[in-house]
């Protein structure tokens, strides 16, 4: 089973949660433990994860379908 088909079956709420939850956890750890090497690395990695999710969003099949529906309404 290709990875793309698994990701397409996820609900939008799960997708947003998988993008936002890690960075929220990293920020909470940063606030709790302070500015340590581990929290700096976690914030860097989760920020890249969040950015990658945002950059890949337009290539999602469901988002492309929704954009085409919106364009059709305004034509």
N, C-alpha and C positions, 0 to 999 in steps of 0.2 A: 504494500500500500504506500503510495507516494506521500511525502510529507505535506505537500500542497493540499491534498484531498482531506487530510486530517485537520489542517488549519481552517479550511473552508467550512467544516462542520461546526466549528466553535461559534457560540453566540457572540454578538458584539460586546456584551458586557464582560464576557470572559476575556476577550481580546484586550479590551481597555484595562481590565484588572491585571492581566499578565504584563502589560507595559508599565502601569503606574505603581503596582504593589512593591516591586523590588526597590524602586527609587524612594518610596515613602519609608520602607524599612531601613534603607541605608541612611536616610536623613535622621530617622529616630535614633539609630545607633550612634550617629555622629553627635547628636545632642546628648545622648546618655553617656558615652565614653569619652567625648571630646575629640580633639584633632590628633588622632593616632595614625600610624601608617596604614593599618587595616581599614579604618574608616575612609581614608583618602582613596585607597584602592577600590573599595566598595562603591563609593560615590562615582568614581571615574567609570567603572565597568557598568554600573546601572544607568548612568547617563548615556553611555554609548548604546546600551540595550534599548532605552527609550527612544533615542534618535533613530536607530535602525527600524524600530516599529513604525515610527512616523514616516520614514522614507519609503517603507514597503507598503504602506496603506493604500496608495493609489493603484497598486498592482493587484489588489484583492478583487476577485471576481464579483463578490457581492457589492463592493463599493463601486465598481465600474457599472454594474447594472443599475444601481441607485442613481448615479450621475446621468446615465442615459435616460432614465425615467424623468428626472428633473429637467433635462434639456428638452425632452419631448413636450413637456407641459408648457414651456415658454416659447415654443415654435408656433 
